[in-house]
Amino acid sequence: MDDKALLEAIGQMMEEQEKRLDQKLSEMEQRITKSTVALMDAEFKERFNLLAENQDEILRRMPTEEDAELLDTRLAAIEAVVRKHSREIAALKKAN
């Protein structure tokens, strides 16, 4: 076998080896990806579900727009009464 034929044979062997390695790497990547997805699903799915449930509860408890407007109106009225009472108390303190 001359040098050229020997080099070609070595090149062919290297290509075959490279193909096998590429195939093994591809299989490993697929296994790792599947394992990662399974792990993430096991770790995070329940937590995300709990977060979603808590968010639903928070949204359920939040006042509607109408309720918020009513609360704003009531708060403004209470603040006005407190200001009035504060002025009256100050006037009574001055009178004594």
Distance bins in CASP14 RR format, pairs under 12 A and 6 or more apart:
PFRMAT RR
TARGET T0000
AUTHOR 0000-0000-0000
RMODE 2
METHOD distances of the structure
MODEL  1
1 7 0 0 0 0 0 1 0 0 0 0 0
1 8 0 0 0 0 1 0 0 0 0 0 0
1 9 1 0 0 1 0 0 0 0 0 0 0
1 10 0 0 0 0 0 1 0 0 0 0 0
2 8 0 0 0 0 1 0 0 0 0 0 0
2 9 0 0 0 0 0 1 0 0 0 0 0
3 9 0 0 0 0 0 1 0 0 0 0 0
3 10 0 0 0 0 0 1 0 0 0 0 0
4 10 0 0 0 0 0 1 0 0 0 0 0
4 11 0 0 0 0 0 1 0 0 0 0 0
5 11 0 0 0 0 0 1 0 0 0 0 0
5 12 0 0 0 0 0 1 0 0 0 0 0
6 12 0 0 0 0 0 1 0 0 0 0 0
6 13 0 0 0 0 0 1 0 0 0 0 0
7 13 0 0 0 0 0 1 0 0 0 0 0
7 14 0 0 0 0 0 1 0 0 0 0 0
8 14 0 0 0 0 0 1 0 0 0 0 0
8 15 0 0 0 0 0 1 0 0 0 0 0
9 15 0 0 0 0 0 1 0 0 0 0 0
9 16 0 0 0 0 0 1 0 0 0 0 0
10 16 0 0 0 0 0 1 0 0 0 0 0
10 17 0 0 0 0 0 1 0 0 0 0 0
11 17 0 0 0 0 1 0 0 0 0 0 0
11 18 0 0 0 0 1 0 0 0 0 0 0
12 18 0 0 0 0 0 1 0 0 0 0 0
12 19 0 0 0 0 0 1 0 0 0 0 0
13 19 0 0 0 0 0 1 0 0 0 0 0
13 20 0 0 0 0 0 1 0 0 0 0 0
14 20 0 0 0 0 0 1 0 0 0 0 0
14 21 0 0 0 0 0 1 0 0 0 0 0
15 21 0 0 0 0 0 1 0 0 0 0 0
15 22 0 0 0 0 0 1 0 0 0 0 0
16 22 0 0 0 0 0 1 0 0 0 0 0
16 23 0 0 0 0 0 1 0 0 0 0 0
17 23 0 0 0 0 0 1 0 0 0 0 0
17 24 0 0 0 0 0 1 0 0 0 0 0
18 24 0 0 0 0 0 1 0 0 0 0 0
18 25 0 0 0 0 0 1 0 0 0 0 0
19 25 0 0 0 0 0 1 0 0 0 0 0
19 26 0 0 0 0 0 1 0 0 0 0 0
20 26 0 0 0 0 0 1 0 0 0 0 0
20 27 0 0 0 0 0 1 0 0 0 0 0
21 27 0 0 0 0 0 1 0 0 0 0 0
21 28 0 0 0 0 0 1 0 0 0 0 0
22 28 0 0 0 0 0 1 0 0 0 0 0
22 29 0 0 0 0 0 1 0 0 0 0 0
23 29 0 0 0 0 0 1 0 0 0 0 0
23 30 0 0 0 0 0 1 0 0 0 0 0
24 30 0 0 0 0 0 1 0 0 0 0 0
24 31 0 0 0 0 0 1 0 0 0 0 0
25 31 0 0 0 0 0 1 0 0 0 0 0
25 32 0 0 0 0 0 1 0 0 0 0 0
26 32 0 0 0 0 0 1 0 0 0 0 0
26 33 0 0 0 0 0 1 0 0 0 0 0
27 33 0 0 0 0 0 1 0 0 0 0 0
27 34 0 0 0 0 0 1 0 0 0 0 0
28 34 0 0 0 0 0 1 0 0 0 0 0
28 35 0 0 0 0 0 1 0 0 0 0 0
29 35 0 0 0 0 0 1 0 0 0 0 0
29 36 0 0 0 0 0 1 0 0 0 0 0
30 36 0 0 0 0 0 1 0 0 0 0 0
30 37 0 0 0 0 0 1 0 0 0 0 0
31 37 0 0 0 0 0 1 0 0 0 0 0
31 38 0 0 0 0 0 1 0 0 0 0 0
32 38 0 0 0 0 0 1 0 0 0 0 0
32 39 0 0 0 0 0 1 0 0 0 0 0
33 39 0 0 0 0 0 1 0 0 0 0 0
33 40 0 0 0 0 0 1 0 0 0 0 0
34 40 0 0 0 0 0 1 0 0 0 0 0
34 41 0 0 0 0 0 1 0 0 0 0 0
35 41 0 0 0 0 0 1 0 0 0 0 0
35 42 0 0 0 0 0 1 0 0 0 0 0
36 42 0 0 0 0 0 1 0 0 0 0 0
36 43 0 0 0 0 0 1 0 0 0 0 0
36 44 0 0 0 0 0 1 0 0 0 0 0
37 43 0 0 0 0 0 1 0 0 0 0 0
37 44 0 0 0 0 0 1 0 0 0 0 0
37 45 0 0 0 0 0 1 0 0 0 0 0
38 44 0 0 0 0 0 1 0 0 0 0 0
38 45 0 0 0 0 0 1 0 0 0 0 0
39 45 0 0 0 0 0 1 0 0 0 0 0
40 46 0 0 0 0 0 1 0 0 0 0 0
40 47 0 0 0 0 0 1 0 0 0 0 0
40 48 0 0 0 0 0 1 0 0 0 0 0
41 47 0 0 0 0 0 1 0 0 0 0 0
41 48 0 0 0 0 0 1 0 0 0 0 0
41 49 0 0 0 0 0 1 0 0 0 0 0
42 48 0 0 0 0 0 1 0 0 0 0 0
44 50 0 0 0 0 0 1 0 0 0 0 0
44 51 0 0 0 0 1 0 0 0 0 0 0
44 52 0 0 0 0 0 1 0 0 0 0 0
45 51 0 0 0 0 0 1 0 0 0 0 0
45 52 0 0 0 0 0 1 0 0 0 0 0
46 52 0 0 0 0 0 1 0 0 0 0 0
46 53 0 0 0 0 0 1 0 0 0 0 0
47 53 0 0 0 0 0 1 0 0 0 0 0
47 54 0 0 0 0 0 1 0 0 0 0 0
48 54 0 0 0 0 0 1 0 0 0 0 0
48 55 0 0 0 0 0 1 0 0 0 0 0
49 55 0 0 0 0 0 1 0 0 0 0 0
49 56 0 0 0 0 0 1 0 0 0 0 0
50 56 0 0 0 0 0 1 0 0 0 0 0
50 57 0 0 0 0 0 1 0 0 0 0 0
51 57 0 0 0 0 0 1 0 0 0 0 0
51 58 0 0 0 0 0 1 0 0 0 0 0
52 58 0 0 0 0 0 1 0 0 0 0 0
52 59 0 0 0 0 0 1 0 0 0 0 0
53 59 0 0 0 0 0 1 0 0 0 0 0
53 60 0 0 0 0 0 1 0 0 0 0 0
54 60 0 0 0 0 0 1 0 0 0 0 0
54 61 0 0 0 0 0 1 0 0 0 0 0
55 61 0 0 0 0 0 1 0 0 0 0 0
55 62 0 0 0 0 0 1 0 0 0 0 0
56 62 0 0 0 0 0 1 0 0 0 0 0
61 67 0 0 0 0 0 1 0 0 0 0 0
62 68 0 0 0 0 1 0 0 0 0 0 0
62 71 0 0 0 0 0 1 0 0 0 0 0
63 69 0 0 0 0 1 0 0 0 0 0 0
63 70 0 0 0 0 1 0 0 0 0 0 0
63 71 1 0 0 1 0 0 0 0 0 0 0
63 72 0 0 0 0 0 1 0 0 0 0 0
63 74 0 0 0 0 0 1 0 0 0 0 0
64 70 0 0 0 0 1 0 0 0 0 0 0
64 71 0 0 0 0 0 1 0 0 0 0 0
65 71 0 0 0 0 0 1 0 0 0 0 0
65 72 0 0 0 0 0 1 0 0 0 0 0
66 72 0 0 0 0 0 1 0 0 0 0 0
66 73 0 0 0 0 0 1 0 0 0 0 0
67 73 0 0 0 0 0 1 0 0 0 0 0
67 74 0 0 0 0 0 1 0 0 0 0 0
68 74 0 0 0 0 0 1 0 0 0 0 0
68 75 0 0 0 0 0 1 0 0 0 0 0
69 75 0 0 0 0 0 1 0 0 0 0 0
69 76 0 0 0 0 0 1 0 0 0 0 0
70 76 0 0 0 0 0 1 0 0 0 0 0
70 77 0 0 0 0 0 1 0 0 0 0 0
71 77 0 0 0 0 0 1 0 0 0 0 0
71 78 0 0 0 0 0 1 0 0 0 0 0
72 78 0 0 0 0 0 1 0 0 0 0 0
72 79 0 0 0 0 0 1 0 0 0 0 0
73 79 0 0 0 0 0 1 0 0 0 0 0
73 80 0 0 0 0 0 1 0 0 0 0 0
74 80 0 0 0 0 0 1 0 0 0 0 0
74 81 0 0 0 0 0 1 0 0 0 0 0
75 81 0 0 0 0 0 1 0 0 0 0 0
75 82 0 0 0 0 0 1 0 0 0 0 0
76 82 0 0 0 0 0 1 0 0 0 0 0
76 83 0 0 0 0 0 1 0 0 0 0 0
77 83 0 0 0 0 0 1 0 0 0 0 0
77 84 0 0 0 0 0 1 0 0 0 0 0
78 84 0 0 0 0 0 1 0 0 0 0 0
78 85 0 0 0 0 0 1 0 0 0 0 0
79 85 0 0 0 0 0 1 0 0 0 0 0
79 86 0 0 0 0 0 1 0 0 0 0 0
80 86 0 0 0 0 0 1 0 0 0 0 0
80 87 0 0 0 0 0 1 0 0 0 0 0
81 87 0 0 0 0 0 1 0 0 0 0 0
81 88 0 0 0 0 0 1 0 0 0 0 0
82 88 0 0 0 0 0 1 0 0 0 0 0
82 89 0 0 0 0 0 1 0 0 0 0 0
83 89 0 0 0 0 0 1 0 0 0 0 0
83 90 0 0 0 0 0 1 0 0 0 0 0
84 90 0 0 0 0 0 1 0 0 0 0 0
84 91 0 0 0 0 0 1 0 0 0 0 0
85 91 0 0 0 0 0 1 0 0 0 0 0
85 92 0 0 0 0 0 1 0 0 0 0 0
86 92 0 0 0 0 0 1 0 0 0 0 0
86 93 0 0 0 0 0 1 0 0 0 0 0
87 93 0 0 0 0 0 1 0 0 0 0 0
87 94 0 0 0 0 0 1 0 0 0 0 0
88 94 0 0 0 0 0 1 0 0 0 0 0
88 95 0 0 0 0 0 1 0 0 0 0 0
89 95 0 0 0 0 0 1 0 0 0 0 0
89 96 0 0 0 0 0 1 0 0 0 0 0
90 96 0 0 0 0 0 1 0 0 0 0 0
END
